[in-house]
Amino acid sequence: MQRIKFDIGELMAFVVTAEKRNFRLAAEALFLSPPALSRRVERLETAVGARLLERTTRHVELTAVGQEFLQEARAALATLDDAVLRVASQLQLRRGRVTVACIPSVATHLLPAVLRAFALEQPEVQVHVIDESAQQVLDCVLRGEADFGVSFTGSQESSLRFEALTRERYMLAMPHDHPWANRAEVAWAELAGKRLVSVSHLSANRLLLDQVMAELPEQPVAWYECNHVSGALALVEAGLGMAALPQLALRQSNREVRGVPLTGPEVWRTLGLIQKRDRVLSPSAQALRECILKTRH
């Protein structure tokens, strides 16, 4: 079969002329002169092998063949538009930049596996990770400095959408050779009189832990304080004391630290993806967001 040859400009000239029913109006819409528009339509008719338009001095009418061809021409142009948008979207996806804010334990123990998988799918997307305290993560998202965040605070903010990813329990971290290291659980009340390491009042974890300890008959005393969980964990590893830390922070190959569940009461926190409700994500940011949501359980 012989392939019919015509270009997109000729197809567009026909469609616009058919819709306007007037060569002058169609020419103005396409920024062409009426003679130039007429030549394009004539070339298309020659390629098709049939007259598509009936011209009069005042307006244009479609022939029977023209009416049928108009539907096909519109569908062809729509398909082409969709293809162009898909290609443009893919280019933007591959070359984009994403900023995600998260608490340090997420940056250390959850995000690396996600970013490794994301890099295989979108190797040209740059990712900036802001690993800071829960309050700073919240502020970055609210100020629009990050596309979204991953933290355990933000669910009470009306301007944010909080999508739960996972729940993690607070554990008592201790050196692996501690007398309690092989216990199945430890009650909070047992911490009285013990040498403890704690996160400082700058950490959102501290507020949660202080609420629990306030109910104890005798409140434990922290001998060492760090701003971040990672610092507290390092002091535990050095044998300076025990620390109540979220379970995710203990998910590592470090054999020097052992985590034992705390009871009486059990304390959990929910990690979630936080995003401003009115923020529209770029294709690359949306793709990374979806990768993170796949980790939920």
Secondary structure as the mmCIF struct_conf table of DSSP 4:
data_model
#
loop_
_struct_conf.conf_type_id
_struct_conf.id
_struct_conf.beg_label_comp_id
_struct_conf.beg_label_asym_id
_struct_conf.beg_label_seq_id
_struct_conf.end_label_comp_id
_struct_conf.end_label_asym_id
_struct_conf.end_label_seq_id
HELX_LH_PP_P HELX_LH_PP_P1 GLN A 2 ILE A 4
HELX_RH_AL_P HELX_RH_AL_P1 ILE A 8 LYS A 20
TURN_TY1_P TURN_TY1_P1 ARG A 21 ARG A 21
HELX_RH_AL_P HELX_RH_AL_P2 PHE A 23 ALA A 29
TURN_TY1_P TURN_TY1_P2 LEU A 30 PHE A 31
HELX_RH_AL_P HELX_RH_AL_P3 PRO A 34 VAL A 48
TURN_TY1_P TURN_TY1_P3 GLY A 49 GLY A 49
BEND BEND1 ALA A 50 ALA A 50
STRN STRN1 LEU A 53 ARG A 55
BEND BEND2 THR A 57 ARG A 58
STRN STRN2 VAL A 60 LEU A 62
HELX_RH_AL_P HELX_RH_AL_P4 ALA A 64 ARG A 94
TURN_TY1_P TURN_TY1_P4 ARG A 95 ARG A 95
STRN STRN3 ARG A 97 CYS A 102
HELX_RH_AL_P HELX_RH_AL_P5 PRO A 104 HIS A 109
TURN_TY1_P TURN_TY1_P5 LEU A 110 LEU A 110
HELX_RH_AL_P HELX_RH_AL_P6 LEU A 111 GLU A 121
TURN_TY1_P TURN_TY1_P6 PRO A 123 GLU A 124
STRN STRN4 GLN A 126 ASP A 131
HELX_RH_AL_P HELX_RH_AL_P7 ALA A 134 LEU A 142
TURN_TY1_P TURN_TY1_P7 ARG A 143 GLY A 144
BEND BEND3 GLU A 145 ASP A 147
STRN STRN5 PHE A 148 SER A 151
BEND BEND4 PHE A 152 PHE A 152
TURN_TY1_P TURN_TY1_P8 SER A 155 GLN A 156
TURN_TY1_P TURN_TY1_P9 SER A 158 SER A 159
STRN STRN6 LEU A 160 PRO A 175
TURN_TY1_P TURN_TY1_P10 HIS A 176 ASP A 177
BEND BEND5 HIS A 178 HIS A 178
TURN_TY1_P TURN_TY1_P11 PRO A 179 ASN A 182
BEND BEND6 ALA A 184 ALA A 184
STRN STRN7 VAL A 186 ALA A 187
HELX_RH_3T_P HELX_RH_3T_P1 TRP A 188 LEU A 191
TURN_TY1_P TURN_TY1_P12 ALA A 192 GLY A 193
BEND BEND7 LYS A 194 LYS A 194
STRN STRN8 ARG A 195 VAL A 199
TURN_TY1_P TURN_TY1_P13 HIS A 201 LEU A 202
BEND BEND8 SER A 203 SER A 203
HELX_RH_AL_P HELX_RH_AL_P8 ALA A 204 MET A 213
TURN_TY1_P TURN_TY1_P14 ALA A 214 GLU A 215
BEND BEND9 LEU A 216 GLU A 218
STRN STRN9 VAL A 221 CYS A 226
BEND BEND10 ASN A 227 HIS A 228
HELX_RH_AL_P HELX_RH_AL_P9 VAL A 229 GLU A 237
TURN_TY1_P TURN_TY1_P15 ALA A 238 GLY A 239
BEND BEND11 LEU A 240 LEU A 240
STRN STRN10 MET A 242 MET A 242
STRN STRN11 ALA A 243 PRO A 246
HELX_RH_3T_P HELX_RH_3T_P2 GLN A 247 LEU A 250
BEND BEND12 GLN A 252 SER A 253
TURN_TY1_P TURN_TY1_P16 ARG A 255 GLU A 256
STRN STRN12 VAL A 257 THR A 263
BEND BEND13 GLY A 264 PRO A 265
STRN STRN13 TRP A 268 LYS A 276
TURN_TY1_P TURN_TY1_P17 ARG A 277 ASP A 278
HELX_LH_PP_P HELX_LH_PP_P2 ARG A 279 SER A 282
HELX_RH_AL_P HELX_RH_AL_P10 PRO A 283 LEU A 293
TURN_TY1_P TURN_TY1_P18 LYS A 294 THR A 295
#
